[in-house]
């Protein structure tokens, strides 16, 4: 795992200490989770903006599996070998 040093102002450091004290690695877990959430939210905003700028067209229905209907499937063949019965 890579270590990163981050400077916090006194107010933010105090708030962090109240929510996630430095003992027992609780703070590191809290910060990692906060970063994951922030990065996920940034990606969601970017994706939403892309859809806003370029909305899906009527062609999108061709890519919707619900519009395809049920595909015909060939009958399954047994993978076990069959024993012949003697008459």
LOKOLDO-765668 format. One line per 8 residues: number of its first residue (from 0); for each residue x, z, y of N, C-alpha, C, O. Coordinates in pm, whole numbers, plus 32768, in hexadecimal, padded with zeros to 4 digits. Atoms other than C-alpha are relative to their C-alpha. Example, Ala and Ser with C-alpha at 12.3 -4.5 7.8 and 13.67 -1.06 7.14 Angstrom:
BEGIN
0 = 8059,8000,7F89,84CE,830C,7E3E,805A,8000,8078,80C2,8042,8076 | 7FAE,7FFA,7F89,8557,82CA,7F96,7FB3,8049,806D,7FE6,805A,80DC;
//
This chain:
BEGIN
0 = 8054,8000,7F8B,8000,8000,8000,8059,8000,807C,80C2,8041,807E | 7FB2,800A,7F85,807D,7FAD,815C,7FD5,806D,8062,7F5E,8089,8070 | 801E,7F9A,7F9C,8095,80BD,8265,8004,7FC1,808A,805B,7F6F,80A8 | 8009,8032,7F77,8030,8072,83CB,7FF4,8077,805D,7FA6,80D3,8044 | 8007,7F95,7F9C,8069,8153,84F7,7FA5,7FD2,8070,7FB5,7F65,80A7 | 8062,8020,7F98,7F4A,815A,85F0,7FFE,8071,8066,7FF7,80E6,8040 | 8009,7F9A,7F98,7F47,820F,873E,7F6F,8011,802A,7F28,7FAF,8041 | 8088,7FDF,7FD6,7E03,82BF,879B,8006,8056,807E,8061,80A7,808D;
8 = 8004,7FA7,7F8D,7DA4,835B,88E6,7FD1,808A,7FD1,7F9E,8098,7F62 | 801D,7F76,8028,7D6A,84D4,88E3,7F6E,8014,7FD7,7F52,805A,7F76 | 808E,7FEF,801F,7BEE,84BD,88E4,7FDE,7FC5,7F77,7F9A,8004,7F26 | 801C,8040,8081,7BE1,83C9,87C0,8042,804D,7F8D,8007,805B,7F22 | 7FBB,7FB1,8067,7CE1,8496,86FD,7FB3,8081,7FE1,7FAA,80A9,7F6E | 804D,7F84,8014,7C11,85D3,8731,7F80,7FE3,7FB2,7F5A,802F,7F59 | 807B,8025,8048,7AD3,8524,86BE,801F,7FE1,7F6E,7FD3,8007,7F14 | 7FD7,8020,8089,7B89,84A0,858B,801F,8080,7FB3,7FFA,808C,7F3E;
16 = 7FDD,7F81,8041,7C0D,85FD,853C,7F82,804C,7FD7,7F7F,808B,7F6D | 807D,7FBA,8022,7AA9,868A,8545,7FBA,7FBE,7F88,7F83,8003,7F33 | 8048,8049,806A,7A1E,857C,845D,8053,7FF6,7F81,801F,8005,7F12 | 7FA9,8014,8074,7B49,8544,8379,8085,8047,8016,80E4,800A,8046 | 7F82,7FB5,7FF1,7C52,8655,837B,8071,7FBF,7FB1,8059,7F78,7F4F | 7F8C,8042,803E,7DB1,85EB,831A,8022,8035,7F75,806D,7FF4,7F2C | 7FDE,7FC6,8083,7DC0,86CC,81E7,7FC6,7FAC,7F8E,7F5D,7F6D,7F9C | 802D,803C,807F,7D9D,863D,8088,7FDD,7F6B,800C,7F83,7F3C,7FC7;
24 = 8011,8091,7FF2,7DAC,84CF,80F6,7F74,7FD4,8028,7F54,7F5E,8024 | 8089,8024,7FD9,7C43,84DD,816C,8001,7FA3,807A,7FAF,7F47,8083 | 7FF8,8052,7F88,7CA8,8445,82B9,8026,7F70,7FDD,7FEA,7F13,8012 | 7FD7,8088,8027,7D57,831B,8218,7F8D,7FB4,7FC1,7F77,7F3E,7FDF | 8073,8040,8040,7C27,82D2,8141,7F98,7FDA,8069,7F62,7F6C,8066 | 8061,801A,7F96,7B44,82EC,8271,8029,7F87,8054,7FD7,7F30,8071 | 7FD0,806E,7FAC,7C1C,8200,8341,7FFC,7F7B,7FB4,7FD4,7F15,7FEC | 8006,807C,804F,7C3B,8100,8227,7F70,7FCC,7FF7,7F58,7F55,8007;
32 = 808D,8029,800B,7AC0,80FE,81F8,7FCB,7FCD,8087,7F81,7F6B,808B | 802B,802D,7F7B,7A86,80E0,8370,8037,7F74,801F,7FF0,7F21,8057 | 7FC5,8085,7FEB,7B74,7FB7,837F,7FB9,7F97,7FAB,7F9D,7F29,7FDC | 8048,805F,8056,7AC9,7F0F,8256,7F79,7FDB,803D,7F54,7F66,8044 | 8084,8019,7FC3,7976,7F37,82FC,800C,7FAB,807E,7FBF,7F4C,8091 | 7FEE,804B,7F83,79F3,7EB8,844C,8025,7F6F,7FE3,7FF2,7F14,8025 | 7FD9,8089,8023,7A95,7D88,83AA,7F8C,7FB3,7FC3,7F79,7F3D,7FE0 | 8076,8040,803B,795D,7D3D,82DC,7F9A,7FDB,806C,7F60,7F6F,806A;
40 = 805E,801B,7F93,7883,7D58,8414,8030,7F8D,8057,7FDF,7F3B,8083 | 7FC9,806F,7FB1,796C,7C6F,84D4,7FEA,7F7B,7FB8,7FC7,7F18,7FF7 | 8016,807A,804E,7954,7B6F,83BB,7F6C,7FDA,8002,7F4B,7F64,800E | 8090,801B,7FFA,77D7,7B91,83B7,7FD9,7FC3,8087,7F8B,7F65,808D | 801F,8036,7F7B,77C8,7B55,8530,8032,7F70,800C,7FEC,7F1A,8043 | 7FC7,8087,7FFB,78AA,7A24,850E,7FAB,7F9E,7FAF,7F92,7F2E,7FDB | 8054,8055,8054,77D5,7997,83F2,7F7A,7FE7,8043,7F4A,7F75,8043 | 8080,800F,7FBB,7691,79D6,84B2,800D,7FA0,8076,7FB5,7F4E,808E;
48 = 7FE8,805A,7F8F,7723,7926,85E2,800F,7F6F,7FD0,7FDC,7F13,8010 | 7FF0,8087,8037,7787,77FB,850C,7F79,7FC5,7FD9,7F5E,7F50,7FF4 | 8086,8030,8023,7623,77E1,8484,7FAC,7FE7,807D,7F5A,7F8B,807F | 804B,8016,7F84,7598,7803,85E4,8029,7F7D,8041,7FD4,7F32,8072 | 7FCF,807B,7FC3,7674,76E8,8662,7FE0,7F85,7FAC,7FC8,7F19,7FE1 | 8019,8070,805C,763B,760D,852F,7F99,802B,7F98,7FBD,804A,7F26 | 8066,7FD3,805F,74ED,7667,848E,7FF4,7FA2,7F89,8013,7F2B,7F95 | 8012,8055,8075,74A3,75E7,8330,7F98,7F93,801E,7F3B,7FA7,806C;
56 = 805B,8070,7FEB,73F1,7498,8324,7F9E,7FF6,7F8C,7F9E,8049,7F32 | 805C,8017,806F,72DE,740E,8246,804C,7FE9,7F7E,8017,8004,7F12 | 7FB0,8018,8078,73F4,73AF,8155,801D,8081,7FB5,8042,807E,7F3F | 7FE2,7F80,8040,741E,7521,810B,7FA9,8016,7F85,7FD3,805A,7F27 | 8056,7FED,8075,72F6,7510,8019,803C,7FC4,7F82,801F,7FF1,7F14 | 7FC0,803C,8075,73C6,7433,7F35,8066,805F,7FC1,8089,8050,7F4C | 7F9E,7FA1,8032,74BC,754F,7F10,7FC0,8084,7FD5,8007,80E2,7FAF | 8049,7F87,8027,73AF,7654,7EC4,7FD7,7FF4,7F6D,7F81,7FA2,7F4D;
64 = 8022,800A,808F,739F,768D,7D49,7F6C,8011,7FE4,7F3A,7FDC,7F81 | 8090,7FED,8017,7232,76FA,7D6B,7FB5,7F7B,800D,7F49,7F6C,7FD3 | 8040,8082,7FED,71DE,7595,7DD5,801D,7F9F,7F8D,7FDD,7F37,7F83 | 7FD6,805C,806A,7283,74F8,7CA4,7FA1,7FFE,7F8A,7F9B,7F9B,7F42 | 8055,7FF7,8077,7184,7569,7BA2,8053,802E,7F89,80CB,8049,7F96 | 7FBB,7FD1,8079,71DC,75CD,7A40,8048,7F8B,7FC1,800B,7F23,7FA7 | 7FB2,806A,8040,72EF,74FD,79A8,7FE4,8000,7F6B,7FD9,8069,7F2C | 8017,800B,8090,72B0,747A,784B,8081,8023,7FB8,80EE,7FF8,7FDE;
72 = 7F8A,7FD8,804D,739A,7514,774D,7FF3,7FC9,7F73,7F87,7FCC,7F39 | 8005,802D,808B,73F4,747D,75FF,7FF3,8079,7FA4,801C,80E7,7FC8 | 800E,7F8F,805D,739F,7554,74CF,8089,8037,7FDA,80EA,7FED,7FCC | 7F82,7FC0,8027,74AB,7650,7471,801D,7FE7,7F6E,7FC3,7FE7,7F1A | 7FD4,800D,808A,756E,7616,733A,8044,8081,7FD9,808B,80BF,8028 | 7FC3,7F86,8032,75D9,7737,7267,8096,7FE8,7FEF,80C0,7F7D,7FC3 | 7F6F,800C,8011,774D,7776,7268,802C,8033,7F78,809F,8022,7F51 | 7FDF,7FD0,8086,773D,7819,7111,7FF0,7F8F,7F9D,7F9A,7F38,7FAC;
80 = 8010,8066,8068,7770,7743,6FE2,7F8F,802A,7FA3,7F7E,80A0,7F84 | 8071,7FE4,8058,7643,7728,6F02,802A,7FEF,7F6F,8077,7F95,7F4D | 7FE6,800D,8090,7653,7762,6D8E,7F96,7FA6,7FC4,7F20,7FB0,7FE4 | 8060,8057,8045,75B5,7659,6CB7,7FC5,804B,7F8B,800A,8093,7F43 | 8043,7FC2,8073,74B8,76CF,6BBF,800A,7FA3,7F88,7FF7,7F2A,7F96 | 7FFF,8052,8079,74E1,7656,6A5C,7F76,8003,7FC2,7F32,806A,7FBF | 8085,8008,803D,73AA,75DE,69B0,8003,8016,7F6D,7F9B,8012,7F2B;
//
